[in-house]
Amino acid sequence: MRQHTGDRSEVRQAVEYDLVELVRLQASLFENDVGDFFNPVSVSGLASTDEEWLDALAVVLREQLTADAVRVLVVDGDDGGLAACGIGVIEQRLPGPRLRNGRIGQVTGLVTDSQHRCRGHSHSIMGGLLDWFREREVARVDLYASSEGEPPCRELGFVGHPTTELSRLL
């Protein structure tokens, strides 16, 4: 299933054949300085060369490719690999006054390969994910953006969340 709209990049749903490239792109999210929170040495004392998490990532990505509440979209690169990917996940929460049906979308792992940046790939993937969320009557979509990714997300209508996000590693 391929989508192409105007100047948008050609976006398609990922398939199992894309798994190696999906793992590569998702792993690249952690190559840059993301702070101590995501640093495995500071969190658990594991060596930074520990790559068991990549195997776990591949297993979860393989499951997500066919999950009803998950959509993995990709843009093919001109080099045979993937240029970009993004994942949309739907979570059912309790309904509330501002969340009538309790359906929340989460965009995760939106990443463009460094050699394919500034070509609109992430914007096209976001458009495809937002369309998918609308089709499934998602009431709100959340995402975490890097400082580099925040301006384009704001252009798409994303705003700061009014609550403080807190996390605890277990």
C-alpha positions as a printed Julia matrix, in Angstrom:
170×3 Matrix{Float64}:
   0.0    0.0    0.0
   1.76   3.15  -1.2
   0.63   6.71  -0.65
   1.79   9.75  -2.56
   0.18  13.15  -2.31
   1.54  16.17  -4.17
   5.02  17.02  -2.93
   4.9   14.41  -0.19
   7.42  11.58  -0.16
   6.09   8.19  -1.12
   5.04   6.5    2.12
   4.17   2.85   2.56
   3.35   0.48   5.36
   6.39  -1.47   6.52
   6.61  -5.22   5.97
   8.77  -7.91   7.56
  11.36  -7.49   4.79
  12.05  -4.0    6.25
  12.95  -5.32   9.7
  16.76  -4.98   9.48
  16.46  -1.42   8.22
  13.83  -0.56  10.86
  16.2   -1.76  13.59
  19.04   0.28  12.06
  16.95   3.46  11.95
  15.51   3.0   15.45
  18.98   2.33  16.88
  20.22   5.56  15.28
  17.91   7.48  17.63
  20.3    6.6   20.46
  23.55   7.43  18.65
  23.35  11.11  19.46
  23.69  12.55  22.92
  20.29  11.89  24.46
  21.36  12.47  28.03
  21.79  10.22  31.05
  18.16   9.12  31.14
  18.68   6.88  28.09
  22.32   6.05  28.77
  22.48   2.34  29.69
  25.68   2.77  31.73
  24.19   5.41  34.0
  20.88   3.54  34.34
  21.92  -0.02  35.05
  25.69  -0.27  34.93
  25.59  -2.1   31.58
  28.41  -1.51  29.16
  27.51   0.72  26.22
  28.57  -2.1   23.88
  25.74  -4.31  25.19
  23.58  -4.87  22.11
  21.04  -7.38  23.46
  18.47  -4.6   23.31
  18.76  -4.67  19.5
  17.54  -8.27  19.48
  14.64  -7.29  21.74
  13.92  -4.33  19.45
  13.76  -6.63  16.42
  11.32  -8.96  18.19
   9.0   -6.12  19.19
   9.16  -4.47  15.77
   8.29  -7.78  14.09
   5.22  -8.08  16.36
   4.21  -4.47  15.72
   4.24  -4.92  11.94
   1.03  -6.94  12.17
  -0.59  -5.48  15.31
  -4.0   -3.85  14.82
  -3.21  -0.93  17.14
   0.15  -0.15  15.5
   1.05   1.37  12.12
   4.67   1.39  10.93
   5.23   3.67   7.94
   8.4    4.0    5.9
   9.91   5.91   3.0
  12.3    4.0    0.76
  15.71   5.51   0.11
  17.32   5.67  -3.29
  20.12   3.41  -2.02
  17.99   0.29  -1.41
  17.55   0.95   2.3
  14.97   2.94   4.19
  15.21   6.72   4.22
  12.8    7.21   7.14
  10.3    5.48   9.38
   7.72   6.31  12.01
   5.46   4.3   14.28
   1.95   5.11  15.43
   0.44   3.3   18.41
  -3.14   3.54  19.66
  -3.75   3.16  23.38
  -7.18   2.82  24.97
  -7.45   4.87  28.15
 -10.43   5.81  30.26
 -12.7    8.42  28.63
 -12.8   11.9   30.13
 -14.18  15.37  29.39
 -11.4   16.16  26.88
 -10.91  12.57  25.8
 -14.45  11.39  25.07
 -13.57   7.95  23.71
 -10.28   7.5   25.6
  -8.31   6.71  22.44
  -4.82   8.23  22.42
  -2.32   7.97  19.62
   1.41   7.98  20.28
   3.99   8.67  17.59
   7.26   6.92  18.37
  10.49   6.28  16.57
  10.06   8.92  13.89
  13.52   9.06  12.37
  15.13   9.98   9.06
  18.49   8.6    8.01
  21.11  11.37   8.11
  21.77  11.04   4.36
  18.09  11.58   3.54
  17.2   14.56   5.74
  15.52  17.8    4.64
  13.47  16.1    1.91
  10.1   16.04   3.7
  10.16  12.33   4.58
   9.27  12.79   8.27
   6.54  15.26   7.37
   5.05  12.74   4.92
   5.18   9.94   7.48
   3.53  12.18  10.08
   0.79  13.0    7.56
   0.19   9.29   6.98
   0.12   8.53  10.7
  -2.26  11.42  11.43
  -4.59  10.18   8.67
  -4.49   6.68  10.21
  -5.24   8.06  13.68
  -8.21  10.04  12.29
  -9.59   6.95  10.56
  -9.51   5.15  13.92
 -11.18   8.05  15.75
  -8.21   8.79  17.99
  -9.03  11.79  20.2
  -5.47  13.0   20.86
  -2.0   12.28  19.49
   1.11  12.6   21.67
   4.77  12.56  20.72
   8.16  13.4   22.13
  10.18  15.61  19.82
  13.87  16.39  19.82
  14.8   20.07  19.83
  15.49  19.64  16.09
  12.12  17.96  15.48
   9.98  20.28  17.6
   9.47  23.13  15.06
   8.1   20.85  12.28
   5.8   19.15  14.81
   4.47  22.54  15.93
   3.83  23.38  12.25
   1.62  20.27  12.14
  -0.43  21.59  15.07
   1.28  19.91  18.02
   1.45  22.02  21.18
   3.06  21.68  24.58
   1.25  19.4   27.0
  -0.14  21.16  30.09
   1.1   18.53  32.57
   4.57  17.68  33.73
   5.82  14.39  32.34
   7.47  12.25  34.97
   9.06   8.84  34.43
  10.6    6.17  36.57
  12.78   3.37  35.3
  12.06   0.0   36.87
